[in-house]
Amino acid sequence: MRWLFVLLGAAILAAAAAVFIVLPGDEPSKKVNQAKPTPSRTDPTPKVSEFTDPCGTFETKEKAPYAVTGYWIMPKSNPCTWRHQMQEIHDVGGDTVIRIGYGLQYRTVDGEGRIKTRDGELDPLYKDCVEDGLSCHDAAERDLKQLNEHSRIGRTYAYRTDESFGPNLFRCPQLEHRIEAGNRVYFRILAQSDGSDDASCNFTRTDTYDLIIVAGAANDSLTQLLDLAEKFGIRVYPALPLAPRDPDNQTRANPKHLGTLTTLTRRILQDYGVRFANRGSLGGVYQPFEVQMGASLVDNPTLGVYANQHKIAEQELPDKKILISPYLDARKRVGFGQTPKQVAEAFKALAKTGVGIIAPQDSRGTGKVGLFWPDERDTEVDERLRPVVGETTYGTAYHGSTRDYYREMAAAREQMLEAGYDVELWANVEAFEPSGKEPCAPAGSRGKTDKKRLDQAVTMAGRYVQKIVSYMWSDFMTCGSPSLETEIAKDWQRPIAVDAIRRNRDIQDGIEVRGYNLANGTVTVEWPGGSKELVISSVGWLDDDPIEEPAEGMQTAWVPFDWAQVPAGEWVKIGVRLPSGQATTEPLHVRVGV
């Protein structure tokens, strides 16, 4: 996985902006092409070539490295499932795993202090949280009143997880501790409602406190996952607690509970800081509360969650980053659809909260954004998008394509880097379709997609981002016959071109192509009235390690080409074909400047 990038070669990139190629749909800002030096990173490497345990024997080497190098996974109770998933992910070049997490929930209690569900029933998950014959709530209030009879517990919160925690979860041991109940372990935390989390632990003052009951596990799943990740050379991003949602607007965090969420986040990261700070397999932490990128984002209280949690991560895990994955909506026929420029402003607002990695969902899987070139605006949308936007054209359905949005966000990132914000732009390509005959997930209607469509998503986003990840491995990469995993394993060597620009070499006119699996390839150029095939190894050159450090696995090829033979203003399709016959399934669309 690529961490912070040494973005060198500013002069070379600036020259690319000066040539007379209009990149697909671009009016390129020179700032996008201005490189910024940032600290380099070290790739994770497997500790062993294979290992054997009660779950079986597992190889840790890559077999079919693909352009997507990170995946979301779901928590699993069976440790053998994780082992198989890690091997499968690493087989196709994955070096990053992002964990789905759980939410902090405000709960009411009955007359005996037993925690209720949101529907008002007794929650069986917390029924065994008992101390001295009292519910954990009543036991905590009893202990609190022994220090000050006028103090009380005001609000009660529940948080479930398959993790376990050490003593550094607690700030005030006289009132905070773990409660063991078979395979379940509960953690009792008392918090000020404003999130101040007073370190003095002075409970003799009269006050009202929030009680957080964490339903955890006897064995820590995160420790197991980090141990496993080290064997495979993978970095893990565990999820932070999800904020309670505003009951009047489920897309926003509820500001009434942000103080308590801040306390729980601080405690968990304090514990991580002691137990995992030196673990290379801990890549950072994932903020699971999604927001839409748009003009109204600056007024969204969820940004306060991001800012607070970033400050805590900076204090407790100074070498780690918070990753967020907001979503896009480019639809014209809904009132909340946003233009690429509006999304770029949202990127700046997110960067100002201090998050280190912004991985916007490309939103093609949900049908909220389309994958198309500027000369395809009048083309009918992919039939798989029709359940979302109807039978229409791309230009009628969407404000822009995925490429338009990532291009504008890349420009916004450059501005934020200049302003001193250390932020990366990743692409989260959705590995599913809006619907399908055989839904992949246990809940919902999302259906299987195919590698051709995933290649197309990589093509659209690849030029502008530092890394490509995908939601998600569990279910979407493994469902159907053949599964996406199987398709990648069979077709991983197919070239994917993500960018083409006009570039001279000495006095010779030519084309520079960036992409994946370009070695031994032939660059194909087609335009109205002509075509050309240029063998890279015969007439050009290939750079496996470009100095500007693009996304992992990306190569740069150059071939000579006389652009004067293409009429000004014509769209040109550029692809790459290998001797095996495998060719880019999505050619680049560029045109000569007019």
C-alpha angles and dihedrals in degrees: 000000000000116000118178113350133227095227101193134155098067093162093053093049093046089054088056089059091054098058123095100255118112105211113226107297090340135141087179120215113221088225090068089058096043107102122222123205110236131167116284124238137217120237116235113245130197113260093216136022091231140346138199128216136149089289093060140264117314130193117215103198125102116255106175110015111200132189092256107079104174137048141186116239133192123237110263128196093208110078090202089062090059091050093053092045092051092051092046092049093047092046089066094044101271116156099163133063124188117196126220109228145190137266134244108237132197108227138182124225133217127239091284094049095255115151117250129208119245086263092059098254124124108271109236091203090069101035092101094054095108133146124186090344092306130107113258089252095054092042091053092049091048091053091046093052091051086067095041121002092206096057121094145172112263109178129019125210132192126206124178126197142155089229129096126211139214130231092279088076086076126072099177110036093183088073104014126069147125124275117205120212112168112287090349123080122192125204120207117208130175118205141180109244092234093060094243092128095199110225092206091077089211103165094163089089117089108254146137116244137196116235119214117194112193116199102206139159134264091234118048111240093195093058089051092047093049091048090051092045091055090057091053098038093245130143120222129212108196116201123256117225110286114240120245110260126242105256090218095047116024092192091067134066115248107249091205090072103038094100093057091044089053091054094049091047091050093050094048093048091047087057092047090048092059098039103033110019092111096041110114090199090066101087096177136283132295123228104213099190104105124209132184114248108235149109095289095054093094089068095048112114088212087080086068088059090053093047094047094046092047091055090051093047090049090054100041102028103026095170095048132080138220113238121204129183112200121179136238131224115190098167115133096200096063123072094232098052111125135211123233090254092054090050090051090056089051089053089057091049091052093047090053090062087066099246110154103211126036111190106179116201109244085221093212090120091059092042093240093120131029133221107231143124126243092256089054098061091108092048120108112258121255106279089236088066095054096089086064106034104015128227102327144110127278092245092052094045102044142040088218146334129269089263092056091055097047090046092056092044090051089055090049090050091055090054091050092049089053088051091054102260112137101214135148128209115219128175120232104201112196111234096205143064129244089255141349144187088248110036112216101208123067088238126036135024102270110138139204121280128197137242093253090061091043090052087052091053091050090050093053096048103028101089096057106041138075095218140007121222131169140220103249155008101170108080101343099063094038106040128096132027112300095022122213088250090057093046091053093047090055099039105029094118093062110117120248117196115201104172141017127185137171109255134168122221107204101313096334121105116226154140127267113204125191123197149096130300095009096145113120089006135141119225110224120203123190129179135157104291100011152039139193137196118205121186107217096210093049105042106012143027139254126218113200093182110039113196093229090066105228123187115314115283095016119136134194124223130184128198130174116255132165105226092189089080091065114080113241114265096021120132114240126201116215124189141155128236127192127214087253089065093250109138137177108280091206114045119204116253113216135153139203113256117255 
